Amino acid sequence: MIVFTALRLEVLESPKSRQAKMLSPGVKERIGVVFEVVKTSFHWGFIPTLLYLGFRKGSEPGMPPLSIANLLW
């Protein structure tokens, strides 16, 4: 954030940027690895999770029963 006081320009750091500077390179690397694992598991697990929830609920009344064959057709 930039603050003008008495014709002087000061740049104030936000608390988040101060905390980011305090993290060691090892901690930053671990956070990056955790972020990549979460991102990959979300990418690979989102559609199967939706399919599981849909099959668990079952079809609505008057609709054909759910099966893997219906999913492929």
Backbone bond lengths (Angstrom), bond angles and torsions (degrees), N, CA, C in turn:
res aa  C-N    CA-C-N  psi(-1)  N-CA   C-N-CA  omega(-1)  CA-C   N-CA-C  phi
1 M - - - 1.435 - - 1.523 106.96 -
2 I 1.298 117.08 140.21 1.463 122.37 179.72 1.522 108.55 -105.16
3 V 1.327 116.20 131.22 1.455 121.60 -178.30 1.529 108.32 -125.41
4 F 1.323 115.96 131.10 1.460 121.08 176.11 1.529 108.34 -99.63
5 T 1.316 117.34 116.55 1.459 120.31 177.98 1.517 108.25 -131.47
6 A 1.335 116.85 122.39 1.473 124.18 175.66 1.526 111.06 49.77
7 L 1.331 115.99 50.06 1.454 122.84 179.04 1.524 113.16 60.29
8 R 1.309 115.72 27.22 1.451 121.94 177.96 1.530 108.20 -121.42
9 L 1.287 116.56 138.81 1.457 121.14 -179.58 1.522 108.28 -101.96
10 E 1.322 116.41 122.62 1.454 121.67 178.05 1.519 108.33 -124.01
11 V 1.305 115.46 139.25 1.457 121.02 175.79 1.520 107.07 -107.50
12 L 1.319 115.55 116.87 1.453 121.05 -179.85 1.516 109.36 -95.91
13 E 1.324 115.99 137.48 1.458 120.59 177.66 1.519 109.70 -84.35
14 S 1.307 115.26 142.83 1.458 118.61 175.19 1.528 108.28 -80.11
15 P 1.331 117.73 157.83 1.471 120.05 179.33 1.527 112.52 -59.54
16 K 1.332 117.13 -33.24 1.458 119.89 179.95 1.520 111.38 -66.01
17 S 1.322 117.68 -41.35 1.458 119.19 -179.43 1.521 110.85 -68.28
18 R 1.333 117.90 -32.83 1.460 121.06 176.35 1.521 110.56 -65.63
19 Q 1.329 116.92 -40.88 1.463 120.09 179.89 1.526 110.55 -68.01
20 A 1.325 117.35 -37.22 1.456 120.51 -179.88 1.523 110.42 -65.32
21 K 1.305 117.95 -34.02 1.459 120.55 178.70 1.522 111.15 -71.78
22 M 1.335 117.93 -25.77 1.451 121.33 -177.32 1.527 112.14 -80.63
23 L 1.332 118.41 -15.58 1.457 120.55 -178.73 1.527 109.83 -76.02
24 S 1.311 115.30 137.87 1.459 119.37 178.48 1.532 109.53 -77.28
25 P 1.323 117.91 161.27 1.474 120.29 179.22 1.528 112.63 -59.22
26 G 1.339 117.66 -34.35 1.464 120.07 178.43 1.517 112.52 -64.64
27 V 1.322 115.92 -41.05 1.471 120.14 178.96 1.522 110.02 -67.29
28 K 1.330 116.71 -40.97 1.467 119.92 178.38 1.527 110.51 -62.09
29 E 1.331 116.77 -38.48 1.465 120.36 179.45 1.530 110.57 -66.67
30 R 1.338 117.15 -42.35 1.471 120.61 178.24 1.520 111.43 -62.90
31 I 1.321 116.52 -41.40 1.470 120.18 177.95 1.523 109.93 -62.48
32 G 1.328 116.65 -40.41 1.461 120.42 177.56 1.514 112.33 -63.30
33 V 1.339 117.15 -40.83 1.468 120.92 178.54 1.523 110.20 -65.14
34 V 1.323 117.21 -44.37 1.473 120.54 178.53 1.521 110.21 -61.37
35 F 1.332 116.84 -41.81 1.461 120.40 179.29 1.525 110.68 -62.22
36 E 1.331 118.10 -42.26 1.464 121.18 179.53 1.527 111.32 -65.46
37 V 1.332 117.81 -39.19 1.468 120.97 178.74 1.530 110.37 -64.94
38 V 1.331 116.43 -44.16 1.470 119.95 178.99 1.527 110.64 -63.50
39 K 1.325 116.42 -42.71 1.468 120.42 -179.75 1.529 110.83 -63.35
40 T 1.337 117.22 -44.18 1.459 120.88 -179.32 1.529 111.22 -66.36
41 S 1.332 116.90 -42.78 1.464 118.80 179.74 1.525 111.14 -66.24
42 F 1.326 117.59 -34.67 1.469 119.64 176.31 1.524 110.33 -66.47
43 H 1.335 116.77 -44.20 1.469 119.67 -179.22 1.519 111.50 -61.61
44 W 1.332 118.12 -42.68 1.451 121.43 -176.89 1.522 113.01 -84.83
45 G 1.311 119.40 -18.49 1.445 120.44 -174.52 1.509 116.36 -105.62
46 F 1.327 118.37 -9.41 1.461 120.48 -174.39 1.534 112.09 -65.83
47 I 1.320 117.92 -54.50 1.468 121.27 -177.42 1.530 111.28 -65.33
48 P 1.347 119.97 -46.14 1.476 117.94 176.28 1.530 113.35 -58.51
49 T 1.324 117.19 -35.88 1.465 120.00 177.83 1.522 110.74 -64.70
50 L 1.321 117.21 -43.29 1.466 120.05 177.55 1.524 111.49 -63.03
51 L 1.338 116.84 -42.06 1.462 119.63 178.10 1.531 110.80 -63.01
52 Y 1.323 117.13 -43.12 1.461 120.62 178.67 1.526 110.95 -60.02
53 L 1.324 116.67 -46.77 1.460 119.60 -179.21 1.524 111.10 -63.84
54 G 1.334 117.68 -37.66 1.460 120.92 178.49 1.513 112.24 -66.69
55 F 1.337 116.94 -43.85 1.459 119.73 178.94 1.524 111.30 -68.99
56 R 1.332 117.58 -32.98 1.461 120.39 179.28 1.524 111.16 -66.16
57 K 1.335 115.36 -38.46 1.463 119.16 -179.69 1.523 110.60 -70.77
58 G 1.309 117.53 -37.52 1.461 121.37 -179.59 1.522 110.33 90.65
59 S 1.309 114.72 174.48 1.456 119.11 -178.48 1.525 110.30 -81.91
60 E 1.301 114.57 160.63 1.460 120.01 178.37 1.524 109.60 -79.96
61 P 1.327 117.95 158.48 1.468 120.09 179.85 1.530 111.26 -58.17
62 G 1.323 115.21 136.03 1.455 120.95 179.28 1.518 113.30 90.70
63 M 1.299 118.34 -6.25 1.470 121.85 179.13 1.522 109.06 -103.47
64 P 1.335 117.94 155.42 1.470 119.09 178.16 1.525 110.70 -65.68
65 P 1.323 117.26 152.85 1.471 119.95 -179.59 1.530 110.99 -64.69
66 L 1.311 115.91 149.40 1.458 120.87 179.71 1.514 110.91 -78.70
67 S 1.314 115.14 138.95 1.464 120.60 173.74 1.525 107.90 -152.02
68 I 1.307 116.12 169.03 1.469 120.54 178.98 1.527 109.77 -65.02
69 A 1.331 117.29 -34.88 1.457 120.57 179.00 1.523 111.24 -63.33
70 N 1.340 117.15 -38.77 1.461 120.28 176.93 1.514 110.88 -66.10
71 L 1.303 116.81 -32.40 1.459 120.78 178.93 1.521 110.77 -65.41
72 L 1.320 117.45 -38.30 1.467 122.11 -178.75 1.530 112.59 -80.19
73 W 1.313 119.02 -21.61 1.463 122.17 -176.71 1.462 110.22 -83.97
